[in-house]
Amino acid sequence: MKTKPLPKWAMKKYALLWKKFRQKEFEYENAEQTLQEENPNMTSVLINHLKQNKWIDARINPKDTRKRIYKLEIPSNAVENMTSA
């Protein structure tokens, strides 16, 4: 699972999420509250960007299958996965 580098804007927002959640699982609403975006679509854009680049994992919420539960990749693991063959 090779991670890809994040652009500066996404890395700043990832850092905010990491500071708040670290390895704890969270839902979209928790991310939205943490990021406090003016444009509500930006949280979705960020989460999709993080998923595509392997900086976040998502799974279906067993209590409500319409929702997802997210867990951030540990930053050192993500960086290491960028450089591994």
Summary of the structure (lengths in Angstrom):
residues: 85
radius of gyration: 12.6
end to end distance: 10.2
largest distance: 39.0
contacts: 213
relative contact order: 0.22
helix: 51%
strand: 20%
